[in-house]
Amino acid sequence: MTRDAACGAPYRARVNRRPDRSDRPARPPRPTSGRPPRATRPNRLPPKRDEGAPGHLTLRNPHSVLATLDARPADVLDIRLPGEAGSKAWRDVAEHAKARGIRVHALEVAPARAVERERSGGRAGAEADVRPRKPQALTDLFANAQPGDRWVALDGVQDPHNVGAIFRTAAFFGVRGVITTADRAAPLTAVVYDVASGGVEVVPHAIETNLRRALDAAKAAGVWVLGTSEHATKTLSAVPRDRPWLVVLGNEEVGLRRLVLESCDEVCVVPPKGDVVTSLNVSVAAGILLATLAG
């Protein structure tokens, strides 16, 4: 006799309360055809910008680097030269930099890469990192205007090689300042500095959002505004040279915009002598205009 029977309690068999599902057929997989894929959750915040990255230009023209060393040596951050002796200009860069306590590193360049860079106009790998020059205010640019002073304004010039060539020409002729625009124009990149060959360091510049207001500021300072157009009737030789002139040069394709053209005191043309080519590159036109006005 069991203990439960002896105590008079009914016998209770042990019951497994969790049902046995081993014999239940497996659930078929859910159909996926025809259903759109589950959308991924979009990023709520845009990726962070690298705020700590220093703003600098990498220059490869030794004359541009030398001009920066002379004008603002504190803005020359680093100089890297290849293992070979290099040109005399780069040796001068190294000497000037070391005299001012600026780092000069040896840069190992593969021979094939050096040849390729020289063919493309580079200097066999030599380069320097510099901070860009800060623009000036228009009031400083036009301060104390005198007869014979010259300035240049660029209305939408988009090729950085043209901008650099204009800066170089402006420095050669002693121009007091260059005005560029913030929109629809070439920014002052390393290409501009290298092509200018030191001109950006010699000639102050201003960057304006509204060129017409800049022309008005020039007039208020006693400066005359000279526009250029191949459709003008007045030739360059007829422009008086005893005035302080701001020469305005237009875009490579369309020239000066209409409202800018209407803001000029005078508009002149460089008359062509041939019949086939009747227009000039904007940087070439700048040289002719400044040379004629300087004479």
C-alpha positions in Angstrom: 0.0 0.0 0.0 1.3 3.4 -0.9 1.7 6.3 1.4 -1.1 8.2 -0.2 -3.5 5.3 0.0 -2.6 4.8 3.6 -3.5 8.4 4.4 -6.7 8.2 2.5 -5.8 10.9 0.0 -6.6 10.3 -3.6 -3.7 9.6 -6.0 -2.8 12.5 -8.3 -0.6 11.8 -11.2 2.1 14.4 -12.0 1.1 16.5 -15.0 3.4 18.4 -17.3 1.7 21.8 -17.7 3.7 22.8 -20.8 2.1 21.3 -23.8 4.1 19.0 -25.9 4.6 20.8 -29.3 6.9 18.3 -30.8 4.2 16.9 -33.1 3.0 20.3 -34.2 3.8 21.0 -37.8 6.4 23.7 -38.4 5.1 27.2 -39.3 5.6 28.0 -43.0 7.9 31.0 -43.7 6.2 34.3 -44.3 6.0 35.3 -48.0 8.4 38.1 -48.9 7.5 38.5 -52.6 5.6 41.7 -53.3 6.3 43.3 -50.0 8.4 46.5 -49.9 11.7 46.1 -48.0 11.8 47.5 -44.5 13.0 51.0 -44.6 16.1 51.8 -42.6 16.0 54.5 -40.0 17.4 57.7 -41.3 20.2 59.5 -39.5 18.7 62.1 -37.3 21.9 64.3 -37.3 24.1 65.1 -40.3 27.7 63.8 -40.0 30.0 66.1 -38.1 32.4 68.3 -40.0 36.0 68.2 -39.1 36.1 71.5 -37.3 39.7 71.0 -36.3 41.1 70.8 -39.9 43.3 73.9 -40.5 42.5 76.1 -43.5 45.6 76.3 -45.7 46.8 76.3 -49.3 49.4 74.0 -50.7 51.7 76.1 -53.0 54.1 74.6 -55.5 55.6 77.8 -57.0 58.7 78.8 -55.1 58.3 82.4 -56.0 54.8 82.4 -54.4 56.3 80.8 -51.2 59.1 83.3 -51.1 56.7 86.2 -51.4 54.7 84.8 -48.5 57.8 84.3 -46.4 58.7 88.0 -46.9 55.2 89.4 -46.4 53.8 87.2 -43.6 56.2 84.5 -42.5 53.9 83.5 -39.5 51.4 82.2 -42.1 53.9 79.7 -43.6 53.0 76.4 -41.8 55.2 73.8 -43.4 57.7 73.3 -46.3 58.5 70.0 -47.9 61.4 69.6 -50.3 62.5 66.5 -52.2 65.8 64.8 -51.4 67.6 66.3 -54.4 69.0 69.8 -54.3 66.2 71.3 -56.4 66.1 74.7 -58.1 67.8 77.7 -56.7 64.4 79.3 -55.9 63.6 76.3 -53.6 67.0 76.5 -52.0 66.3 80.2 -51.3 62.9 79.1 -49.8 64.7 76.7 -47.5 67.2 79.2 -46.3 64.6 81.9 -45.7 62.4 79.5 -43.8 65.2 78.1 -41.6 66.2 81.7 -40.8 62.6 82.3 -39.5 62.4 79.1 -37.6 59.9 77.4 -40.0 59.9 73.7 -40.4 61.5 72.3 -43.6 61.0 68.6 -44.2 62.7 66.2 -46.6 60.1 64.8 -49.0 60.8 61.5 -50.8 59.3 61.5 -54.2 59.4 58.5 -56.6 61.2 59.4 -59.8 58.2 58.6 -62.0 56.0 60.9 -60.0 58.6 63.7 -60.0 58.8 63.5 -63.8 55.1 63.5 -64.1 54.7 66.5 -61.9 57.4 68.5 -63.7 55.6 67.8 -67.0 52.3 69.1 -65.5 54.0 72.3 -64.3 54.9 71.2 -60.8 58.3 71.5 -59.1 59.3 67.8 -58.6 57.3 67.5 -55.4 58.4 70.5 -53.5 55.5 72.3 -51.8 54.6 74.5 -48.9 51.4 74.9 -46.8 50.4 78.5 -46.1 47.4 80.3 -44.7 45.5 82.4 -47.3 45.8 86.1 -47.1 42.9 87.9 -45.4 40.9 90.3 -47.6 40.7 94.0 -46.8 37.7 96.3 -46.4 36.8 98.6 -49.3 37.4 101.7 -47.1 41.0 100.6 -46.6 41.4 99.7 -50.3 40.3 103.1 -51.6 41.7 105.3 -48.8 43.6 108.4 -49.9 43.0 107.9 -53.6 45.4 110.0 -55.8 45.5 110.8 -59.5 47.3 108.0 -61.4 46.3 105.3 -58.8 44.8 102.1 -60.3 42.5 99.3 -59.0 41.1 96.3 -60.7 37.6 94.7 -60.2 36.7 91.3 -61.6 33.0 90.7 -62.6 32.6 86.9 -62.6 36.0 85.8 -63.9 35.9 82.1 -63.4 39.2 80.6 -64.6 41.7 80.6 -61.6 44.6 80.9 -64.1 43.2 84.1 -65.4 42.7 85.5 -61.9 46.3 84.6 -61.0 47.6 86.1 -64.1 45.7 89.4 -63.4 47.1 89.5 -59.9 50.6 89.1 -61.3 50.0 91.9 -63.8 48.5 94.1 -61.1 51.6 93.6 -59.0 53.8 94.5 -61.9 52.0 97.8 -62.6 51.6 98.8 -58.9 47.9 98.4 -58.7 46.6 99.3 -55.3 43.9 96.6 -55.0 41.9 93.9 -56.7 38.2 93.4 -56.0 36.6 90.0 -56.6 33.2 88.6 -55.9 32.1 85.9 -53.6 29.7 84.2 -56.0 30.0 83.1 -59.6 33.7 83.7 -59.6 36.9 81.8 -59.1 37.9 81.7 -55.5 41.5 82.5 -54.5 42.8 79.0 -54.5 46.4 77.7 -54.5 46.3 77.8 -58.3 45.7 81.5 -58.2 48.5 82.0 -55.7 50.9 79.9 -57.8 50.1 81.6 -61.1 50.3 85.0 -59.5 53.9 84.2 -58.6 53.7 86.4 -55.5 51.2 88.9 -56.8 48.5 88.0 -54.2 51.0 88.9 -51.5 51.8 92.3 -53.0 48.4 93.5 -54.1 45.7 93.8 -51.4 42.3 92.4 -52.3 38.6 92.6 -51.2 35.9 90.0 -51.7 32.5 91.5 -52.1 29.0 90.0 -52.4 27.7 92.9 -54.5 30.0 94.4 -57.1 27.8 97.4 -57.8 28.0 98.5 -54.2 31.8 98.2 -54.5 31.7 100.4 -57.5 29.6 102.9 -55.6 32.1 102.9 -52.8 34.9 103.6 -55.3 33.0 106.6 -56.6 32.4 107.9 -53.1 36.2 107.7 -52.5 36.8 109.8 -55.6 37.8 106.9 -57.9 36.6 106.8 -61.5 35.2 103.5 -62.8 36.3 102.3 -66.2 34.4 99.4 -67.9 35.6 97.3 -70.8 33.5 96.0 -73.7 34.3 94.9 -77.2 31.1 96.8 -78.2 32.2 100.2 -76.8 32.7 103.1 -79.1 35.4 104.8 -77.1 38.9 103.5 -77.6 41.4 102.9 -74.8 43.7 105.6 -76.2 41.0 108.2 -75.6 40.7 107.5 -71.9 42.4 110.3 -69.7 45.3 108.9 -67.7 45.4 111.6 -65.0 42.5 110.1 -63.0 42.4 107.4 -60.3 40.8 104.5 -62.2 39.1 101.3 -61.1 39.3 99.0 -64.2 36.4 96.5 -64.3 37.0 93.3 -66.3 34.2 90.9 -67.2 33.5 87.2 -67.5 35.5 85.2 -70.1 32.3 84.4 -72.1 29.8 87.2 -71.6 31.9 90.1 -70.4 30.4 92.6 -68.0 26.9 92.2 -66.7 24.4 94.9 -67.8 23.9 96.5 -64.4 27.7 96.6 -63.8 28.2 98.1 -67.2 25.6 100.8 -66.4 27.5 101.6 -63.2 30.7 102.5 -65.0 31.7 106.2 -65.6 33.4 105.3 -68.9 33.5 102.2 -71.1 36.3 101.6 -73.5 37.5 99.0 -76.1 40.9 97.7 -77.1 40.4 97.9 -80.9 41.6 94.9 -82.9 43.9 95.2 -85.8 43.0 91.9 -87.4 39.8 90.5 -88.8 39.7 86.9 -87.6 40.5 87.3 -83.8 38.6 90.2 -82.5 38.7 89.6 -78.7 41.3 89.1 -76.1 41.8 86.8 -73.1 40.7 88.7 -70.0 44.2 88.5 -68.4 45.8 89.7 -71.6 43.3 92.6 -71.8 44.2 93.5 -68.2 47.8 93.8 -69.1 47.1 96.0 -72.1 44.7 98.3 -70.1 47.1 98.8 -67.2 50.1 99.3 -69.4 48.3 101.9 -71.5 46.9 103.7 -68.4 50.4 103.7 -66.8 51.9 105.3 -69.9 
